[in-house]
Structure formats: C-alpha cells, structure tokens
Amino acid sequence: MTTDTAIPGDAPRWKRRVAAVAISLAVAVVITETALWLGDWPRFPRPHTFPPQFMLVGTPDAAGWIRHVNKPSETIRFRYESDPRDYFGTAHTVTHTTNSLGFRGNEFPLQENRDGQVEPSGARPDSLRIVFLGDSVTFGEGVHDSDTFVQRVGQRLGTRLGRPVEVYNFGVGGHNTSDARWVWQRYARHLDPDLVVYTFVLNDAEPRLFRLDQPTGQPTRIPRSIESRWAEWTSPPEGWWTGSRLARLAWKLQAGWKLDHETLEYYRELNASHSPDWHTCREQLEALQQIEPPLVVVVFPMLFDLATHPFRPVHFEVANACSQSEVIDLWETLARRAGNNTPGLWVHPTDTHPNEIAHKLSAGVIARRLETLLQDPKHSDSGL
C-alpha cells in the first residue's frame, strides 16, 4: 500500500506561475493600451460634408419614382477630415462645378425651353463629340473638375487625333442604368454625338434614388441597405467598454470583417442572375445598345479587394449583356496598380469612390481604346 505525499513547495510554485502569467498579461495590456493611446489608434474618421447635391426633374412615374440630376449652376464642395495624399489642399476640400442643366463642367450647347423640353443651342461644329453617361464615378465625385477621367480622355484624344474633341459629362451620383437611358433620351441625344460611352458600376443595378413617401406624399431619398451598415460599422462604438483602446481596436477589426462580408453578399445578390434588379438592369443595357451612335460600355470595378476581385463573374455577365457594344473592362489595370492595397485608390478612407490616381489610369485605357475604335475603317466610313 502506498500513500501520496505532497512535496513541500509545490502549491506555492504553482500559484507563483499563475501570478506571473497574470502580471505579464496585465503589463502587456497596459503597454498595448498606452501605445494605442499615444498613437491615437484606432481612428474612426468622420465622413466628408454632405451639402445639397441633387435636383428633382419632372413628375413622378406611376410607382412614385422621380428622376434627378445634380444641382444646376452650383459649386458643390466636399470637405474631408484629412488629406492622406496631399490632394485636397489646405482646406481639405474638393470642388464639383455644375452647369445650368445640372451636369459637371462648363455650359453644354443645350437649352431647356419654357415647356421643359431640351433642344440644341447653336450650330453643330465640325468636331468629334463624345458623351459620357453614368453615375458618381463618371461624375467624378471626390476629384477636382480637371481630374475626372472624362476630362482626361478628351485631352488625350484631342492630342492623339489632332482634331477638336468635345466631351460632355452626363454622370450623376445615384444614377442607375435606367437613369442613364433617360439622360440619353432627354439631354444627350440632342448633342448629336459621334460616340456614347456608358460607365457601368455594379451598383447601377440598384433601384432609383428618389421616390414619393407614401404617408407624406413628399419626395424622399431611398437609402440603400448597405449604407446603414457602412455607417454603423465605420463609426465609433458606443458603450461603457469603449474607454479601452484595445477593446475599440477589437471592435473595429470585427466590424471591418462584417462590413466586407455584407458588402460582398449585397452586390453578389444585387447582380445575381435571379435578381429582379439585375433583370431590369439588363433590359436597360440592351435598350441602350439600340441607340444610333456607337455605344461603348466601360465596366468600372467596385474598389473592393481588387487583387482577387470576387465580382469578376458579374463583369462577364455585363460583357455578355453588352455583346453588341465595345466593352472596356478596367479591372486588370486598376488591380495591377492597387496590388494588395485597394484603399490606395479610394478618394479617402471614408469615401470609396475612385481617386485621381484611378481616374488617370482609367482615362489612359479608355482613350487608347477609343482612339483605336475611331480609327477603325468601318467607323470612319460612318462619319467618325
């Protein structure tokens, strides 16, 4: 028969080890908290200012939807909290200038009559005219007037072709494919352009932006479901525990993962083959391809994980839907430039629109393809 005998000093040694681990963890937490406080991390940048940007046009349709353009004859200024690339200037401001019709840039040779109809003003000059349709990417939200890819394409083509080139930016934030077709019918076609370029972005399959509110009968902006999640998961957390910088960092990392996951699922579902929104979008794409001047479709990727870009299948779907048109896909060019740092092509950490770097790269690709297209004999025979 044997008897277990405790070895003197065993219990105190075990307790000393536990105490040592606890003290080490406490010291590590204190050091980490101190480092985070000294570095003012994690940061939660505030979004840019949101001045009034849009004007409603016409009357609501049977379902209550209302068309919109940018505010006319306006200087729309966005002020950002910081200037990560020294691009915005001392006031951290970007200015967007619109003309009397509510489109970006100088006055277009168009006029709106008293009855609300739009018609050309002045004689058509002997120059190459290109109109650009699209949403806030085409508009160039977050970049200076001269840095939009539309302006850059006009400058490059004018130099390369050795002839006057006029470009007209009909991009409006929040426009979808249906809106692009409406802009063509109401405004752009009156310019008698030689070429039409439509910039497609994945959110162009979303419904329109403004609708009558049923209880009040007043027009209201319809928020996208992803917008509320973006606001929730990019804002500072609330709660008693947020005094800890380490806890805030853990929350930010988890919120970032959730936002990426929700963004991926949102745009995949929006552009899925079974989605009624994508079905409507495809119908509008097919209708746009029936317009008289040649249509060029530029597919601008969502600036989301460009290295692997999970939305590539949607690009193929768009190309298939636009088989009657010239399709320019910008994913490869922008992915090559971004590498593993897609946010490096954002206007700001709080604004995922393409910045001036992305616009410049895009303009180079678009201008080269348009130059080749315009020099093609079959297009030369048609008057281009």
Secondary structure as GFF3:
##gff-version 3
##sequence-region A 1 384
A	DSSP	alpha_helix	10	38	.	.	.	ID=ss1
A	DSSP	beta_strand	54	57	.	.	.	ID=ss2
A	DSSP	beta_strand	65	70	.	.	.	ID=ss3
A	DSSP	beta_strand	75	79	.	.	.	ID=ss4
A	DSSP	beta_strand	93	97	.	.	.	ID=ss5
A	DSSP	beta_strand	110	112	.	.	.	ID=ss6
A	DSSP	beta_strand	118	120	.	.	.	ID=ss7
A	DSSP	beta_strand	128	133	.	.	.	ID=ss8
A	DSSP	alpha_helix	136	139	.	.	.	ID=ss9
A	DSSP	three_ten_helix	145	147	.	.	.	ID=ss10
A	DSSP	alpha_helix	149	161	.	.	.	ID=ss11
A	DSSP	beta_strand	165	169	.	.	.	ID=ss12
A	DSSP	alpha_helix	177	186	.	.	.	ID=ss13
A	DSSP	three_ten_helix	188	191	.	.	.	ID=ss14
A	DSSP	beta_strand	195	200	.	.	.	ID=ss15
A	DSSP	three_ten_helix	202	205	.	.	.	ID=ss16
A	DSSP	beta_strand	210	212	.	.	.	ID=ss17
A	DSSP	beta_strand	219	221	.	.	.	ID=ss18
A	DSSP	alpha_helix	225	234	.	.	.	ID=ss19
A	DSSP	three_ten_helix	240	243	.	.	.	ID=ss20
A	DSSP	alpha_helix	245	270	.	.	.	ID=ss21
A	DSSP	alpha_helix	276	288	.	.	.	ID=ss22
A	DSSP	beta_strand	295	299	.	.	.	ID=ss23
A	DSSP	alpha_helix	312	321	.	.	.	ID=ss24
A	DSSP	beta_strand	326	329	.	.	.	ID=ss25
A	DSSP	alpha_helix	331	338	.	.	.	ID=ss26
A	DSSP	three_ten_helix	342	345	.	.	.	ID=ss27
A	DSSP	beta_strand	346	348	.	.	.	ID=ss28
A	DSSP	beta_strand	351	354	.	.	.	ID=ss29
A	DSSP	alpha_helix	356	374	.	.	.	ID=ss30
A	DSSP	alpha_helix	377	380	.	.	.	ID=ss31
###
